[in-house]
Amino acid sequence: MTPARQYANDSAVKADTQAINELKAVLVIADPALWERLSTLGNVELFRTCASLSPPDGGGDEHAVAQAAHMTLRMLAERIEQLTVQIDELNQCLARLVERHAPRATGTGGHRPGQRSQAADYRGRRTRAAGHGDVVRCAVEKRLLRLTT
């Protein structure tokens, strides 16, 4: 169960990163006025703004290009939002599993008050401590396999 969730999480993070890169690439080649308006925004505000873009008014070839850019930016921003929700859900699930089956790794069992282990970073998005998190995840997976077989 845990390996599948970790695989889903890794896949969602990869797709999220790709969608963010694509959105920024489309923004760079979009209408200069749109780029100027959105380029100063932080990621969260940029994604929120792009998700609410509506097609510009007018006709002709120039407006067709702008409409395509708006639609693409809106769709990519919506995809990023969906992937972010999935990543957060998967991280919460993984954190619950680690806390249940390896409480010392989360800082809730066996540590002095105020002291946390590096594995507690599972709770943050993409903040897993390098190396240590893989060891903890592997231990949890082995323990779950023993419980389910």
C-alpha positions as CSV (number, residue, x, y, z in Angstrom):
1,M,0.0,0.0,0.0
2,T,2.7,2.5,1.0
3,P,4.9,1.9,-2.1
4,A,1.9,2.6,-4.3
5,R,1.1,5.8,-2.5
6,Q,4.8,6.8,-2.7
7,Y,4.7,6.1,-6.4
8,A,1.6,8.2,-6.8
9,N,3.1,11.0,-4.8
10,D,6.3,11.0,-6.8
11,S,4.3,10.9,-10.0
12,A,2.1,13.8,-8.9
13,V,5.2,15.9,-7.9
14,K,6.8,15.3,-11.2
15,A,3.6,16.2,-13.1
16,D,3.2,19.3,-10.9
17,T,6.8,20.5,-11.6
18,Q,6.2,19.9,-15.3
19,A,3.0,21.8,-15.3
20,I,4.6,24.7,-13.5
21,N,7.5,24.8,-16.0
22,E,5.0,24.7,-18.9
23,L,2.9,27.5,-17.5
24,K,5.9,29.7,-17.1
25,A,7.1,28.8,-20.6
26,V,3.7,29.8,-22.1
27,L,3.7,33.0,-20.0
28,V,7.1,34.0,-21.5
29,I,5.9,33.6,-25.1
30,A,2.5,35.1,-24.4
31,D,1.4,38.6,-25.2
32,P,4.0,41.0,-23.7
33,A,1.3,42.9,-21.8
34,L,0.1,39.7,-20.2
35,W,3.6,38.7,-19.3
36,E,4.3,42.1,-17.8
37,R,1.2,41.9,-15.7
38,L,1.8,38.4,-14.4
39,S,5.6,38.2,-14.3
40,T,5.9,40.0,-11.0
41,L,3.5,37.7,-9.1
42,G,4.7,34.9,-6.8
43,N,3.8,31.3,-7.7
44,V,0.6,31.1,-5.6
45,E,-0.8,34.3,-6.9
46,L,0.3,33.6,-10.4
47,F,-1.5,30.2,-10.4
48,R,-4.6,31.7,-8.9
49,T,-4.6,34.6,-11.4
50,C,-4.0,32.2,-14.4
51,A,-6.8,29.9,-13.2
52,S,-9.2,32.8,-13.4
53,L,-8.2,34.1,-16.8
54,S,-11.0,34.5,-19.3
55,P,-10.6,34.7,-23.0
56,P,-9.9,38.3,-24.3
57,D,-12.6,40.0,-26.3
58,G,-12.3,40.6,-30.0
59,G,-11.7,38.7,-33.1
60,G,-8.9,38.2,-35.7
61,D,-5.7,36.3,-35.6
62,E,-4.1,38.4,-32.9
63,H,-7.0,37.7,-30.5
64,A,-7.0,34.0,-31.5
65,V,-3.4,33.7,-30.3
66,A,-4.2,35.6,-27.1
67,Q,-7.3,33.4,-26.5
68,A,-5.1,30.2,-26.9
69,A,-2.6,31.6,-24.5
70,H,-5.3,32.4,-21.9
71,M,-6.9,29.0,-22.3
72,T,-3.6,27.2,-22.0
73,L,-2.5,29.2,-18.9
74,R,-5.9,28.6,-17.3
75,M,-5.8,24.9,-17.9
76,L,-2.2,24.5,-16.6
77,A,-3.1,26.5,-13.5
78,E,-6.1,24.3,-12.9
79,R,-3.9,21.2,-13.3
80,I,-1.3,22.6,-10.9
81,E,-4.1,23.2,-8.3
82,Q,-5.4,19.6,-8.7
83,L,-2.0,18.1,-8.4
84,T,-1.2,20.2,-5.4
85,V,-4.3,18.9,-3.6
86,Q,-3.3,15.3,-4.5
87,I,0.3,15.8,-3.3
88,D,-1.0,17.3,0.0
89,E,-3.4,14.3,0.5
90,L,-0.7,11.8,-0.3
91,N,1.8,13.5,2.1
92,Q,-0.8,13.6,4.9
93,C,-1.4,9.9,4.3
94,L,2.3,9.0,4.3
95,A,2.8,11.1,7.5
96,R,0.0,9.2,9.2
97,L,1.5,5.9,8.2
98,V,5.0,6.9,9.4
99,E,3.5,8.3,12.7
100,R,1.5,5.1,13.3
101,H,4.3,2.6,12.4
102,A,7.5,4.5,13.1
103,P,6.5,7.1,15.9
104,R,10.2,7.8,16.7
105,A,10.7,9.1,13.2
106,T,8.0,11.8,13.6
107,G,9.2,13.2,16.8
108,T,6.1,12.1,18.7
109,G,7.5,9.0,20.3
110,G,10.8,8.6,22.1
111,H,12.2,12.1,21.6
112,R,12.5,14.8,24.3
113,P,9.9,17.6,24.1
114,G,10.7,20.1,21.4
115,Q,13.1,17.7,19.6
116,R,12.1,16.3,16.2
117,S,13.7,14.0,13.8
118,Q,14.5,14.8,10.2
119,A,11.8,12.4,9.1
120,A,9.1,14.8,10.4
121,D,9.7,16.7,7.2
122,Y,7.4,14.2,5.5
123,R,4.6,16.6,6.5
124,G,5.9,19.3,4.2
125,R,5.5,19.4,0.5
126,R,8.7,18.3,-1.2
127,T,10.7,18.9,2.0
128,R,11.7,15.3,2.8
129,A,15.2,15.2,4.3
130,A,17.6,13.7,1.8
131,G,18.4,10.0,2.5
132,H,16.8,9.7,5.9
133,G,13.3,9.9,4.6
134,D,14.0,7.0,2.3
135,V,15.3,4.9,5.2
136,V,12.2,5.6,7.3
137,R,9.8,5.0,4.3
138,C,11.5,1.7,3.6
139,A,11.2,0.6,7.3
140,V,7.5,1.5,7.3
141,E,6.9,-0.4,4.1
142,K,8.6,-3.5,5.5
143,R,6.5,-3.2,8.7
144,L,3.3,-2.8,6.7
145,L,4.1,-5.8,4.5
146,R,4.6,-7.9,7.7
147,L,1.2,-6.7,9.0
148,T,-0.7,-7.4,5.8
149,T,0.8,-10.8,5.0
